[in-house]
């Protein structure tokens, strides 16, 4: 079967038979060429989470927490062998449809990272689990892997309102600092942007230990999308990043506001 034009980018390798390591499409595909989701559901209960909507899951059931997907590890090992045979060494991102560092046992996350490494693949973890992620810090290779955090605010009360089950921003920032200190490439997802000033403040506060920012908007939240001047936000953000020398990628949802010919490569090397 041929792919729909524009659904994937040329750097997203198509491997016949691939099952749990997949090519994310659309907005997720802007974040990573490949991804995998060891769990179903998530404990963080973010109000803005698009996953129940996109995957037709009941939100209350989804928020009950992450549980391992059926037969995941065996399926992963088969996939890893397929990708290895195909000579693919790209970064696989964990995860778009769950968070791999919830409050419960995360040993399947560790097994996943080990399997990817053992088969020549790289990995990138995007999480709101904060310092819980340090349990696997020993597995990261500075010349292959990356650690990333989503931040919508630095204010505990605001985070509690929107991401009631997730570790507070301070803990996530601490995790970034500690991965960076270990020589690991770090990046921050500023998506969704729920408050323009908060996102700008995050860049000011973290640029000393964050290697890259991926900047998007709020997509599903009418009250925010209606009242935010996204052009003004984009221009202020790129101005700030330039002043601080902070590497950044502006997502497609905001690219219409970029100045003509603004350098904004989809992928940069996410390791040292
Ligand atoms: S951490 Fe991610 S997957 Fe989990 S509820 Fe929040 S947005 Fe959804």
Boltz pocket constraint, residues with backbone or C-beta under 6 A from the ligand:
constraints:
  - pocket:
      binder: B
      contacts: [[A, 41], [A, 42], [A, 43], [A, 44], [A, 45], [A, 46], [A, 48], [A, 49], [A, 50], [A, 51], [A, 96], [A, 97], [A, 98], [A, 99], [A, 128]]
      max_distance: 6.0
